[in-house]
Amino acid sequence: MSADDMLKVIMSWQSEDSHRGRLARAFQTDMGHDPVLQAKRLAMLGIHAERQAKRKAGLTPVAV
């Protein structure tokens, strides 16, 4: 997945009422104006994107 595609996926989560939705909104608005926090948010969003990709590929069992 290209970086542009990954960013599109991450930004699509902004409307969600979830942890990744809150992270995406905080990342978009640069909440706190702290580059270290932004890097941490991006890393956490990357983990969420990786998990989503694995689920879609059928590589991880879906928890019920």
N, CA, C and O atoms as CSV, one atom per row, in Angstrom:
chain,resi,resn,atom,element,x,y,z
A,1,MET,N,N,0.850,-1.168,0.000
A,1,MET,CA,C,0.000,0.000,0.000
A,1,MET,C,C,0.897,1.232,0.000
A,1,MET,O,O,1.844,1.327,0.780
A,2,SER,N,N,0.588,2.158,-0.872
A,2,SER,CA,C,1.386,3.382,-0.930
A,2,SER,C,C,1.054,4.282,0.261
A,2,SER,O,O,0.019,4.123,0.910
A,3,ALA,N,N,1.933,5.207,0.528
A,3,ALA,CA,C,1.716,6.133,1.650
A,3,ALA,C,C,0.448,6.962,1.431
A,3,ALA,O,O,-0.294,7.231,2.376
A,4,ASP,N,N,0.204,7.365,0.186
A,4,ASP,CA,C,-1.008,8.146,-0.104
A,4,ASP,C,C,-2.265,7.328,0.175
A,4,ASP,O,O,-3.230,7.836,0.747
A,5,ASP,N,N,-2.250,6.053,-0.235
A,5,ASP,CA,C,-3.405,5.195,0.013
A,5,ASP,C,C,-3.613,4.976,1.504
A,5,ASP,O,O,-4.743,4.969,1.991
A,6,MET,N,N,-2.512,4.798,2.220
A,6,MET,CA,C,-2.614,4.586,3.666
A,6,MET,C,C,-3.196,5.826,4.346
A,6,MET,O,O,-4.030,5.708,5.244
A,7,LEU,N,N,-2.763,6.999,3.924
A,7,LEU,CA,C,-3.290,8.234,4.507
A,7,LEU,C,C,-4.780,8.393,4.208
A,7,LEU,O,O,-5.534,8.873,5.055
A,8,LYS,N,N,-5.207,7.993,3.011
A,8,LYS,CA,C,-6.634,8.054,2.667
A,8,LYS,C,C,-7.444,7.138,3.579
A,8,LYS,O,O,-8.518,7.516,4.048
A,9,VAL,N,N,-6.934,5.944,3.830
A,9,VAL,CA,C,-7.621,5.003,4.724
A,9,VAL,C,C,-7.701,5.595,6.122
A,9,VAL,O,O,-8.763,5.577,6.745
A,10,ILE,N,N,-6.592,6.115,6.616
A,10,ILE,CA,C,-6.557,6.691,7.963
A,10,ILE,C,C,-7.539,7.855,8.078
A,10,ILE,O,O,-8.262,7.952,9.069
A,11,MET,N,N,-7.575,8.723,7.100
A,11,MET,CA,C,-8.461,9.881,7.164
A,11,MET,C,C,-9.927,9.476,7.014
A,11,MET,O,O,-10.815,10.221,7.428
A,12,SER,N,N,-10.190,8.310,6.429
A,12,SER,CA,C,-11.578,7.848,6.309
A,12,SER,C,C,-12.149,7.448,7.672
A,12,SER,O,O,-13.364,7.304,7.811
A,13,TRP,N,N,-11.300,7.271,8.664
A,13,TRP,CA,C,-11.748,6.871,10.003
A,13,TRP,C,C,-12.201,8.054,10.845
A,13,TRP,O,O,-12.717,7.845,11.942
A,14,GLN,N,N,-12.032,9.268,10.386
A,14,GLN,CA,C,-12.325,10.458,11.201
A,14,GLN,C,C,-13.753,10.499,11.715
A,14,GLN,O,O,-13.998,11.009,12.809
A,15,SER,N,N,-14.692,9.977,10.956
A,15,SER,CA,C,-16.098,10.058,11.369
A,15,SER,C,C,-16.491,8.947,12.338
A,15,SER,O,O,-17.604,8.956,12.865
A,16,GLU,N,N,-15.601,7.995,12.579
A,16,GLU,CA,C,-15.908,6.890,13.484
A,16,GLU,C,C,-15.874,7.338,14.948
A,16,GLU,O,O,-15.075,8.189,15.338
A,17,ASP,N,N,-16.757,6.748,15.737
A,17,ASP,CA,C,-16.746,6.974,17.178
A,17,ASP,C,C,-15.962,5.824,17.807
A,17,ASP,O,O,-16.527,4.957,18.472
A,18,SER,N,N,-14.667,5.836,17.585
A,18,SER,CA,C,-13.801,4.753,18.055
A,18,SER,C,C,-12.430,5.338,18.392
A,18,SER,O,O,-12.168,6.520,18.170
A,19,HIS,N,N,-11.573,4.487,18.927
A,19,HIS,CA,C,-10.209,4.920,19.252
A,19,HIS,C,C,-9.497,5.405,18.004
A,19,HIS,O,O,-8.873,6.466,18.019
A,20,ARG,N,N,-9.582,4.642,16.920
A,20,ARG,CA,C,-8.883,5.062,15.703
A,20,ARG,C,C,-9.517,6.314,15.100
A,20,ARG,O,O,-8.823,7.101,14.455
A,21,GLY,N,N,-10.812,6.511,15.297
A,21,GLY,CA,C,-11.461,7.730,14.829
A,21,GLY,C,C,-10.951,8.954,15.587
A,21,GLY,O,O,-10.672,9.996,14.993
A,22,ARG,N,N,-10.834,8.812,16.904
A,22,ARG,CA,C,-10.301,9.919,17.717
A,22,ARG,C,C,-8.848,10.201,17.362
A,22,ARG,O,O,-8.435,11.358,17.296
A,23,LEU,N,N,-8.073,9.142,17.134
A,23,LEU,CA,C,-6.670,9.327,16.730
A,23,LEU,C,C,-6.580,10.059,15.393
A,23,LEU,O,O,-5.766,10.968,15.230
A,24,ALA,N,N,-7.410,9.664,14.450
A,24,ALA,CA,C,-7.396,10.292,13.121
A,24,ALA,C,C,-7.763,11.770,13.215
A,24,ALA,O,O,-7.151,12.610,12.556
A,25,ARG,N,N,-8.767,12.087,14.038
A,25,ARG,CA,C,-9.155,13.498,14.195
A,25,ARG,C,C,-8.047,14.302,14.874
A,25,ARG,O,O,-7.765,15.430,14.470
A,26,ALA,N,N,-7.422,13.731,15.897
A,26,ALA,CA,C,-6.331,14.425,16.582
A,26,ALA,C,C,-5.148,14.616,15.636
A,26,ALA,O,O,-4.494,15.659,15.664
A,27,PHE,N,N,-4.871,13.622,14.802
A,27,PHE,CA,C,-3.780,13.719,13.836
A,27,PHE,C,C,-4.081,14.810,12.806
A,27,PHE,O,O,-3.209,15.614,12.478
A,28,GLN,N,N,-5.308,14.837,12.301
A,28,GLN,CA,C,-5.708,15.808,11.276
A,28,GLN,C,C,-5.603,17.245,11.798
A,28,GLN,O,O,-5.140,18.135,11.084
A,29,THR,N,N,-6.031,17.468,13.040
A,29,THR,CA,C,-6.061,18.832,13.579
A,29,THR,C,C,-4.748,19.227,14.243
A,29,THR,O,O,-4.598,20.365,14.687
A,30,ASP,N,N,-3.792,18.297,14.315
A,30,ASP,CA,C,-2.502,18.535,14.960
A,30,ASP,C,C,-2.716,19.004,16.400
A,30,ASP,O,O,-2.116,19.974,16.862
A,31,MET,N,N,-3.588,18.282,17.082
A,31,MET,CA,C,-3.935,18.608,18.462
A,31,MET,C,C,-2.680,18.639,19.333
A,31,MET,O,O,-1.944,17.654,19.396
A,32,GLY,N,N,-2.439,19.741,19.988
A,32,GLY,CA,C,-1.286,19.893,20.860
A,32,GLY,C,C,-0.062,20.488,20.171
A,32,GLY,O,O,0.871,20.923,20.846
A,33,HIS,N,N,-0.051,20.514,18.860
A,33,HIS,CA,C,1.067,21.086,18.085
A,33,HIS,C,C,2.417,20.545,18.536
A,33,HIS,O,O,3.382,21.293,18.692
A,34,ASP,N,N,2.467,19.244,18.740
A,34,ASP,CA,C,3.682,18.590,19.218
A,34,ASP,C,C,4.107,17.530,18.204
A,34,ASP,O,O,3.378,16.561,17.996
A,35,PRO,N,N,5.269,17.690,17.569
A,35,PRO,CA,C,5.695,16.725,16.556
A,35,PRO,C,C,5.890,15.312,17.110
A,35,PRO,O,O,5.690,14.333,16.391
A,36,VAL,N,N,6.273,15.202,18.367
A,36,VAL,CA,C,6.452,13.873,18.967
A,36,VAL,C,C,5.090,13.183,19.108
A,36,VAL,O,O,4.961,11.997,18.807
A,37,LEU,N,N,4.080,13.922,19.565
A,37,LEU,CA,C,2.727,13.358,19.673
A,37,LEU,C,C,2.195,12.965,18.302
A,37,LEU,O,O,1.561,11.920,18.159
A,38,GLN,N,N,2.449,13.792,17.296
A,38,GLN,CA,C,1.998,13.478,15.947
A,38,GLN,C,C,2.640,12.188,15.443
A,38,GLN,O,O,1.978,11.370,14.805
A,39,ALA,N,N,3.920,12.009,15.728
A,39,ALA,CA,C,4.613,10.788,15.305
A,39,ALA,C,C,4.015,9.571,16.017
A,39,ALA,O,O,3.848,8.515,15.407
A,40,LYS,N,N,3.696,9.718,17.299
A,40,LYS,CA,C,3.088,8.613,18.044
A,40,LYS,C,C,1.704,8.292,17.498
A,40,LYS,O,O,1.338,7.125,17.362
A,41,ARG,N,N,0.930,9.341,17.184
A,41,ARG,CA,C,-0.404,9.119,16.623
A,41,ARG,C,C,-0.305,8.393,15.285
A,41,ARG,O,O,-1.055,7.453,15.021
A,42,LEU,N,N,0.619,8.835,14.452
A,42,LEU,CA,C,0.778,8.209,13.140
A,42,LEU,C,C,1.200,6.749,13.281
A,42,LEU,O,O,0.742,5.896,12.521
A,43,ALA,N,N,2.060,6.460,14.237
A,43,ALA,CA,C,2.487,5.076,14.467
A,43,ALA,C,C,1.294,4.218,14.911
A,43,ALA,O,O,1.127,3.092,14.445
A,44,MET,N,N,0.478,4.753,15.805
A,44,MET,CA,C,-0.687,3.999,16.268
A,44,MET,C,C,-1.700,3.810,15.144
A,44,MET,O,O,-2.312,2.748,15.026
A,45,LEU,N,N,-1.876,4.836,14.325
A,45,LEU,CA,C,-2.788,4.709,13.187
A,45,LEU,C,C,-2.259,3.686,12.184
A,45,LEU,O,O,-3.035,2.965,11.557
A,46,GLY,N,N,-0.942,3.627,12.038
A,46,GLY,CA,C,-0.335,2.631,11.156
A,46,GLY,C,C,-0.605,1.215,11.650
A,46,GLY,O,O,-0.839,0.308,10.851
A,47,ILE,N,N,-0.573,1.029,12.961
A,47,ILE,CA,C,-0.884,-0.282,13.540
A,47,ILE,C,C,-2.337,-0.658,13.238
A,47,ILE,O,O,-2.626,-1.800,12.881
A,48,HIS,N,N,-3.247,0.307,13.384
A,48,HIS,CA,C,-4.652,0.049,13.067
A,48,HIS,C,C,-4.816,-0.304,11.590
A,48,HIS,O,O,-5.577,-1.210,11.251
A,49,ALA,N,N,-4.111,0.400,10.717
A,49,ALA,CA,C,-4.197,0.128,9.277
A,49,ALA,C,C,-3.666,-1.270,8.964
A,49,ALA,O,O,-4.239,-1.984,8.141
A,50,GLU,N,N,-2.580,-1.657,9.614
A,50,GLU,CA,C,-2.010,-2.987,9.394
A,50,GLU,C,C,-2.995,-4.067,9.848
A,50,GLU,O,O,-3.183,-5.068,9.156
A,51,ARG,N,N,-3.611,-3.868,10.992
A,51,ARG,CA,C,-4.588,-4.843,11.489
A,51,ARG,C,C,-5.765,-4.971,10.534
A,51,ARG,O,O,-6.235,-6.075,10.260
A,52,GLN,N,N,-6.241,-3.830,10.027
A,52,GLN,CA,C,-7.363,-3.850,9.093
A,52,GLN,C,C,-6.978,-4.597,7.826
A,52,GLN,O,O,-7.763,-5.394,7.310
A,53,ALA,N,N,-5.783,-4.348,7.325
A,53,ALA,CA,C,-5.326,-5.018,6.108
A,53,ALA,C,C,-5.222,-6.529,6.320
A,53,ALA,O,O,-5.588,-7.307,5.438
A,54,LYS,N,N,-4.728,-6.941,7.478
A,54,LYS,CA,C,-4.619,-8.367,7.775
A,54,LYS,C,C,-5.990,-9.016,7.874
A,54,LYS,O,O,-6.187,-10.134,7.398
A,55,ARG,N,N,-6.948,-8.312,8.495
A,55,ARG,CA,C,-8.306,-8.858,8.592
A,55,ARG,C,C,-8.914,-9.028,7.207
A,55,ARG,O,O,-9.530,-10.052,6.911
A,56,LYS,N,N,-8.737,-8.015,6.357
A,56,LYS,CA,C,-9.308,-8.077,5.013
A,56,LYS,C,C,-8.663,-9.174,4.181
A,56,LYS,O,O,-9.307,-9.758,3.309
A,57,ALA,N,N,-7.400,-9.452,4.449
A,57,ALA,CA,C,-6.697,-10.502,3.720
A,57,ALA,C,C,-6.981,-11.874,4.306
A,57,ALA,O,O,-6.566,-12.888,3.743
A,58,GLY,N,N,-7.680,-11.915,5.426
A,58,GLY,CA,C,-8.010,-13.182,6.057
A,58,GLY,C,C,-6.854,-13.801,6.810
A,58,GLY,O,O,-6.826,-15.014,7.018
A,59,LEU,N,N,-5.898,-12.981,7.220
A,59,LEU,CA,C,-4.728,-13.491,7.908
A,59,LEU,C,C,-4.882,-13.557,9.414
A,59,LEU,O,O,-4.054,-14.154,10.102
A,60,THR,N,N,-5.942,-12.942,9.931
A,60,THR,CA,C,-6.159,-12.950,11.380
A,60,THR,C,C,-7.585,-13.401,11.652
A,60,THR,O,O,-8.512,-12.976,10.962
A,61,PRO,N,N,-7.765,-14.239,12.628
A,61,PRO,CA,C,-9.146,-14.634,12.964
A,61,PRO,C,C,-9.922,-13.445,13.519
A,61,PRO,O,O,-9.376,-12.627,14.260
A,62,VAL,N,N,-11.164,-13.359,13.164
A,62,VAL,CA,C,-12.036,-12.278,13.639
A,62,VAL,C,C,-12.572,-12.671,15.003
A,62,VAL,O,O,-13.159,-13.742,15.162
A,63,ALA,N,N,-12.372,-11.809,15.982
A,63,ALA,CA,C,-12.880,-12.071,17.337
A,63,ALA,C,C,-14.393,-11.906,17.362
A,63,ALA,O,O,-14.937,-10.970,16.777
A,64,VAL,N,N,-15.055,-12.812,18.037
A,64,VAL,CA,C,-16.527,-12.757,18.100
A,64,VAL,C,C,-16.967,-12.278,19.449
A,64,VAL,O,O,-18.166,-12.163,19.703
